[in-house]
Amino acid sequence: MLRIAVLISGGGSNLKSLIESQDNNYYKIDVVIADRKCGGLNIAENAGIKAVLIDRKLYKDELFKKIDEELSNIDLVVLAGFLSIVDSNFIAKWANKIINIHPSLLPKFGGKGMYGIHVHEAVIANKEKESGCTVHYVTDTIDGGDIIMQARVEVKEDDTPEILQKRVLVEEHKLLPATVKKLSQAV
């Protein structure tokens, strides 16, 4: 069984999907850490999971040292809508033990500035026929780590970025728990 930490910055919908899919045969969420006040902390608390706020504005360059202090006995760090850029020392310490979910079919539409609605705007502007989401390992290259799993979503002619975002999010909620389960079976 993998013991995981989930890092968040927002509403926590991917966190909720991980909680709902949690199976003690595969993984257990030990701690949820947010880099800003957000709704996801309430989701963790309501599920009886340790919820920690480590404000990025307060800790700045020390953010990941503080986060690391909360990660005792953790096997996997899951970035689920976590918007802070992970620092190199943290990545080196947790090499091949940090994963991220991204709302596109990487390597397309990844990298600096490609998050949230910006991704879906770019997909539509480029007249893509499909989009989706990707779970990948975190490296020093933003959204550049090895791909673990992907899910595809058709881009429809009348899609707006907001409509596409909602359809991709449905797949994210399936893909992230499935990826964590897959990784737990490889241990």
C-alpha positions as CSV (number, residue, x, y, z in Angstrom):
1,M,0.0,0.0,0.0
2,L,1.3,3.4,-1.0
3,R,1.1,6.2,1.6
4,I,0.6,9.4,-0.3
5,A,0.7,13.1,0.3
6,V,-1.5,15.3,-2.0
7,L,-0.5,18.9,-2.7
8,I,-3.2,21.3,-3.7
9,S,-3.9,24.9,-4.5
10,G,-7.6,25.0,-5.3
11,G,-11.1,23.6,-4.8
12,G,-9.8,20.0,-4.5
13,S,-12.0,18.1,-7.0
14,N,-9.1,15.8,-8.0
15,L,-8.4,15.4,-4.2
16,K,-12.0,14.4,-3.8
17,S,-11.7,11.8,-6.5
18,L,-8.6,10.3,-4.8
19,I,-10.4,10.2,-1.5
20,E,-13.5,8.5,-3.0
21,S,-11.3,6.0,-4.8
22,Q,-9.0,5.4,-1.8
23,D,-8.6,1.7,-1.2
24,N,-6.3,0.6,1.6
25,N,-5.2,-2.3,-0.5
26,Y,-3.6,0.2,-2.9
27,Y,-3.1,3.6,-1.3
28,K,-3.9,5.8,1.7
29,I,-3.8,9.6,1.8
30,D,-1.8,10.5,4.9
31,V,-1.7,14.3,4.5
32,V,-3.0,17.0,2.2
33,I,-0.9,20.2,1.9
34,A,-2.1,23.4,0.4
35,D,0.2,26.3,-0.6
36,R,-2.7,28.8,-0.1
37,K,-6.1,28.9,1.6
38,C,-8.4,26.8,-0.5
39,G,-11.5,24.7,-0.5
40,G,-9.5,21.5,-0.9
41,L,-8.4,21.8,2.8
42,N,-12.0,21.5,3.9
43,I,-12.5,18.4,1.8
44,A,-9.4,16.8,3.5
45,E,-10.6,17.8,7.0
46,N,-14.1,16.5,6.3
47,A,-12.6,13.1,5.2
48,G,-10.6,12.9,8.4
49,I,-7.3,13.5,6.6
50,K,-4.6,15.7,8.1
51,A,-4.8,19.1,6.3
52,V,-1.9,21.5,6.4
53,L,-1.7,25.1,5.0
54,I,1.9,26.1,4.1
55,D,1.3,29.5,2.5
56,R,3.6,30.1,-0.4
57,K,3.5,33.9,0.2
58,L,4.7,33.5,3.7
59,Y,7.4,30.8,3.2
60,K,8.5,31.8,-0.4
61,D,11.9,30.1,-1.0
62,E,11.4,27.9,2.1
63,L,8.1,26.5,0.9
64,F,9.4,23.1,-0.2
65,K,11.6,22.7,2.9
66,K,8.4,23.3,5.0
67,I,6.4,20.9,2.8
68,D,9.1,18.2,3.1
69,E,8.9,18.4,6.9
70,E,5.3,17.1,6.7
71,L,6.2,14.1,4.5
72,S,7.3,11.5,7.0
73,N,6.7,7.9,5.9
74,I,5.3,9.1,2.5
75,D,5.8,6.9,-0.6
76,L,4.4,9.2,-3.3
77,V,3.7,12.9,-3.6
78,V,0.7,13.7,-5.8
79,L,0.3,17.2,-7.3
80,A,-3.5,17.7,-7.8
81,G,-4.1,21.2,-9.0
82,F,-1.0,22.4,-7.2
83,L,0.1,25.7,-8.8
84,S,3.5,26.4,-7.2
85,I,6.6,25.4,-9.3
86,V,8.3,22.6,-7.4
87,D,12.0,23.5,-6.6
88,S,14.9,21.4,-7.8
89,N,16.1,20.2,-4.4
90,F,12.7,18.8,-3.6
91,I,12.5,17.2,-7.0
92,A,15.9,15.6,-6.5
93,K,15.0,14.3,-3.1
94,W,11.7,12.8,-4.3
95,A,12.9,11.7,-7.8
96,N,10.4,9.3,-9.4
97,K,8.1,9.8,-6.4
98,I,6.3,12.9,-7.4
99,I,3.5,12.8,-10.0
100,N,1.3,15.6,-11.5
101,I,-2.0,15.6,-13.4
102,H,-2.1,18.0,-16.3
103,P,-5.2,19.0,-18.4
104,S,-3.8,18.2,-21.8
105,L,-2.3,15.3,-23.8
106,L,1.3,16.1,-23.1
107,P,3.7,16.9,-24.6
108,K,1.2,19.3,-26.2
109,F,0.1,22.3,-24.3
110,G,2.4,21.9,-21.3
111,G,5.0,24.1,-19.8
112,K,5.1,27.6,-18.2
113,G,1.8,29.4,-18.3
114,M,-0.1,26.2,-19.4
115,Y,-2.5,25.6,-16.5
116,G,-6.2,25.7,-16.0
117,I,-8.4,27.4,-18.6
118,H,-5.3,28.6,-20.5
119,V,-4.7,25.0,-21.7
120,H,-8.2,24.6,-23.0
121,E,-8.1,28.0,-24.7
122,A,-4.9,26.9,-26.5
123,V,-6.3,23.6,-27.5
124,I,-9.3,25.3,-29.2
125,A,-7.3,28.1,-30.7
126,N,-5.1,25.4,-32.4
127,K,-8.2,23.6,-33.7
128,E,-7.2,20.3,-32.1
129,K,-9.5,17.3,-32.7
130,E,-8.7,15.8,-29.3
131,S,-7.5,16.8,-25.9
132,G,-7.4,15.0,-22.6
133,C,-5.3,14.7,-19.5
134,T,-1.9,13.3,-18.5
135,V,-0.4,12.0,-15.3
136,H,3.4,12.3,-15.5
137,Y,6.4,12.3,-13.2
138,V,7.6,15.7,-12.1
139,T,11.1,16.8,-13.2
140,D,12.9,20.1,-13.4
141,T,11.2,20.6,-16.9
142,I,7.7,21.9,-16.3
143,D,5.3,19.2,-17.6
144,G,8.3,17.4,-19.1
145,G,8.6,14.2,-17.0
146,D,7.8,10.7,-18.3
147,I,4.2,10.1,-19.0
148,I,2.5,7.4,-16.8
149,M,-1.1,7.4,-18.1
150,Q,-3.3,9.5,-20.4
151,A,-7.0,9.8,-21.1
152,R,-8.4,11.3,-24.3
153,V,-11.4,13.6,-24.9
154,E,-12.8,14.6,-28.2
155,V,-12.8,18.3,-29.0
156,K,-16.2,19.2,-30.4
157,E,-16.8,22.0,-33.0
158,D,-19.0,24.0,-30.6
159,D,-16.7,23.6,-27.5
160,T,-15.8,26.6,-25.5
161,P,-12.7,26.4,-23.3
162,E,-15.1,26.1,-20.3
163,I,-17.1,23.3,-21.7
164,L,-13.9,21.4,-22.8
165,Q,-12.4,22.0,-19.3
166,K,-15.5,20.3,-17.7
167,R,-15.2,17.2,-19.9
168,V,-11.5,16.9,-19.4
169,L,-12.0,17.2,-15.6
170,V,-14.4,14.3,-15.6
171,E,-11.5,12.2,-17.1
172,E,-9.0,13.6,-14.7
173,H,-11.2,12.4,-11.8
174,K,-10.9,8.8,-13.2
175,L,-7.3,9.0,-14.4
176,L,-5.6,10.2,-11.3
177,P,-6.9,7.5,-8.9
178,A,-6.3,4.8,-11.6
179,T,-2.6,6.0,-11.9
180,V,-2.0,6.0,-8.2
181,K,-3.5,2.5,-8.0
182,K,-1.3,1.4,-10.9
183,L,1.8,2.7,-9.2
184,S,0.9,1.0,-6.0
185,Q,0.8,-2.3,-7.8
186,A,4.3,-1.8,-9.2
187,V,5.8,-1.5,-5.7
